[in-house]
Amino acid sequence: MRLTFLGLLLLTLPLFAAEPLDFTNDREGTSVFSSRSDTNLINKALKQVEAPQIIDAFNELKSEFSSLNICSFDINASVSEKLKKINPKFDELDGVILYLRSQNEFDDSFAKILRLTNKTENTRIYSPRNPQHIRPLNSEAVAYVQNLLKGFEEKLRTTCFDEAYRNLIRDILKYNKNLKGHHLQLLFQMSYKNKIMTRATYLRLEKARINELETLPLSIREYLKKIQSLRNQYPLRDPGERSDFVTMKADKLKISRRQKLLEEYSDLQIILMANVIKKLRNRIEAPKAEILIYDRENVVETIPLEAMERFRLAIKLIRKEMNLLSLNTYFAGRTPDYIDLMTAAYETGTIPASELEEVAGLQDIWNPKKTIWEKSKVWVRTLGSVATIAIPPPYGFIPALALVVIEMTTQKNAINTNDPTVLF
Amino acid sequence: MKKWFALFLILPSFALAGSQARLFDVLVRNENNRPVIEKVLLTDLISGDRFDGEHFVVVRGKSHVAIGLDDGPELLFRAATVYHHLTIARKYFINNLKSEYVSKMPKLVIRIDHTNQFSELGHFAHDNLDPQFNNALTIPAGEGLSSRGVKPWGMEIWFRPSKKVHLRDLKTNNLASREFTSLMSGFRNQMHMQSLQRFLLGSVSALTQEGTLSPLASENLVRTVGSSVILEASYQLIDPLTKLFSRKWYWLDSAVVPEIIYHEYAHAALSDHLELSHSTATIEGMADFFAAQIADSPKLAMQIKKFNTYNGKNAKRKQDYMIQFEMTDFANTDFLFGVLWQLKNILGEKKGESFMFELRKNITTNSSIRGAFVEGLIKTCDDHCTNPFTDKIMILKSLNSRGI
């Protein structure tokens, strides 16, 4: 009986075996890492190892990890080790990461994590120096941090270094949120000198500190979890589609729009944002919209909206819903912008790549770009009012003329208020 | 030489087919859009001595007999020009837009030098009613009035003779001039207020500060009052001076303007869905659009923006724009033409052209621009756009930018 049960268990084991992980880029077009220096790095890597060898090395390691134990440090180490076996002089892992991204083996967010990991690992650290200029921390703080560091090496056995480091820094800052990088440097040195940790661990911590690894918003594991959650809830209609819209740099940031989305928003927030665009799409495609006026239970008046009114209603509603999103408790005060919504809609497949540009263009209606002339009108008007008095005749007409021209060319804000034919 | 040789080869073949081919002087546009007279071969005349062709018969005034080839060079030139451009327009609708309606259309009567007004009952209004000049129109077919001896008639295109009219006798809205007057009026008020403010400030300074020159001192008075007097004189003289130096006479020989001929034929070609009952923004705009398409006139296209910001029809300026513009006397101006041209550019040259042709099925002559016309655009897009969602967004955005 027991043998039968064991046999059945052995037979079903393959069913429980995890499928090899798939990191394939299924959304992004031209990579955000496409500068000339990036291309040079790829070329440098391809001189050391051949392209198929890189792809094979990466494909081999996919079966080594599961979604639970995946770690960017381990991926880099594994690829590097495999390629060093082919060419012992191999040292261009950054170029290999960029090459794999260019072949859509993974996307920009994945590449960013691997690159930062690689940079952290390759940072050169010299023997610990005692920073003289830093005021020594109080003994209580040192004891608190050393206590945290005692368990750090143990945690590394089950947790990826980046996550363990982030948790460590978070715990340290809980004690004192004003601690800066140089304080951490001192605390790590003191812990090392007090033999709380090994030299290897000290060096890894110091490298992580120098590269500000704690600011990495996502680990590989978290990234995969987020993507898998989105794909499970919103399976892609066309996994082969790619968009350059989402790989364009986000405003005032050095990362792409999609990187920003994945780093700053949770999967639930992304879905909520995508739903706003889904509703916009439904409203614009609706062939008919009516306003119903009720007298208690009965409809007493039906007001059909004209096509342009429906369109402007849809635009007004999306503005309203964007504001409501920022009030939503799931967003905790964060105000997503319209591009975030578009990127979220694309991420869930609500809007296909071919429609992104046009739908994104709707923002121009409520947030039109101002020309230099329009921006300068305010100043010309203010200065002109003063100048009409200050400048004597016969030149006094110049500011007066400028004011009249501005008044004539400036569009009134409430454009529809005098028009009885338009509701919206 | 080669051209003449080719004609020598072509002519016998038309003679065998029953059609008469003959060379005429006609007015055409050259590559710079300038009017030039060229010799053109009209190939489908079925009469050897009259302007009676397979698809058009050109008559003068109320006559029922086609214009003869010996009726004088001036009349011949105008008849040939009309005939030539109507043939081009017809081919455009058949070849480019595959219009079955046009290909099966019965022979059209074309009247040139026709001054009678149109009567839905009597075909021609009485001769005593105001004669019409400097214009053209397409009339719908009528059943006639047998009790009064009026026979049924088919669709016809009428070209009025040209006549010099003094501009002051033209009934125009003169909106452009009104805008300038309003601008000047604002400037004048501002300047007078400025002078008054300066005078008051000067008075206060003179009363409170010693040594300050009184505003009534001759030096100040000349400066302040002088500038106001010069401004007021300019303001009052603008109108007389404009009239003195501007063009005073207006005339239009509609039978020799290719774009007008195309426009009128477009009315006929679109009449399977756009009834020729009266002039509205919708049918005039549609006819203008196809006239521009047939003419393929870069000048016309380039000038559209300018025409379209014509005051009173600029929907962006809500102060000036009223929906009534699309229903009354303003309806035959260019607003809708500009809208359609912009939409064509958005949808793409070829796609835009066929889109506009399909659009006629989803609108009517009485479609208001904001209502049925926009609904018609959306319905046409649903049926014919390759990507309806994004194309509709582009269309609606464009309409919204025009304030519709």
Contacts between the chains, C-beta under 8 A, distances in Angstrom:
chain1	res1	chain2	res2	distance
A	281	B	389	6.9
A	284	B	389	7.2
A	284	B	392	6.7
A	284	B	393	6.5
A	284	B	396	7.5
A	285	B	388	7.9
A	285	B	389	6.2
A	285	B	392	7.6
A	287	B	378	7.7
A	287	B	382	7.9
A	306	B	370	6.0
A	306	B	371	5.5
A	306	B	374	6.8
A	306	B	375	7.5
A	307	B	371	7.9
A	307	B	374	4.2
A	307	B	375	5.2
A	307	B	377	7.7
A	307	B	378	5.5
A	307	B	396	7.4
A	308	B	370	6.1
A	308	B	374	5.6
A	308	B	396	7.0
A	308	B	399	6.2
A	308	B	400	6.7
A	308	B	404	5.9
A	311	B	396	4.4
A	311	B	400	6.5
A	312	B	400	6.9
A	354	B	387	6.7
A	354	B	390	7.1
A	355	B	387	7.2
A	355	B	389	6.0
A	355	B	390	4.8
A	358	B	390	4.0
A	358	B	393	4.8
A	358	B	394	6.0
A	359	B	390	7.4
A	359	B	393	6.5
A	361	B	393	7.4
A	361	B	394	8.0
A	361	B	397	6.5
A	362	B	393	6.7
A	362	B	397	6.9
A	364	B	397	7.6
A	365	B	397	6.7
A	365	B	400	6.1
A	388	B	190	7.3
A	388	B	194	4.8
A	388	B	197	7.7
A	389	B	194	7.1
A	389	B	197	5.9
A	389	B	198	6.7
A	389	B	201	7.0
A	392	B	198	7.7
A	392	B	223	7.0
A	393	B	195	7.4
A	393	B	198	7.7
A	393	B	223	5.1
A	393	B	224	6.3
A	393	B	226	7.4
A	393	B	227	4.1
A	394	B	223	7.6
A	394	B	226	7.9
A	394	B	227	5.2
A	396	B	191	7.5
A	396	B	194	5.6
A	396	B	198	7.7
A	396	B	227	7.2
A	397	B	187	7.8
A	397	B	191	6.0
A	397	B	227	7.3
A	397	B	231	7.4
A	400	B	187	6.5
A	400	B	190	4.3
A	400	B	191	5.4
A	400	B	194	5.7
A	401	B	187	6.0
A	403	B	190	6.3
A	404	B	183	6.5
A	404	B	186	4.6
A	404	B	187	4.6
A	404	B	190	5.7
A	405	B	183	7.9
A	407	B	186	6.6
A	408	B	182	7.9
A	408	B	183	5.7
A	408	B	186	6.9
A	411	B	316	6.9
A	411	B	317	7.2
A	411	B	318	8.0
A	412	B	318	6.8
A	412	B	319	6.9
A	415	B	318	4.5
A	415	B	403	7.0
A	416	B	318	7.0
A	418	B	318	6.3
A	418	B	319	7.8
A	419	B	318	6.2
A	419	B	322	8.0
A	419	B	323	7.4
A	421	B	323	4.7
A	421	B	370	6.4
A	422	B	370	7.3
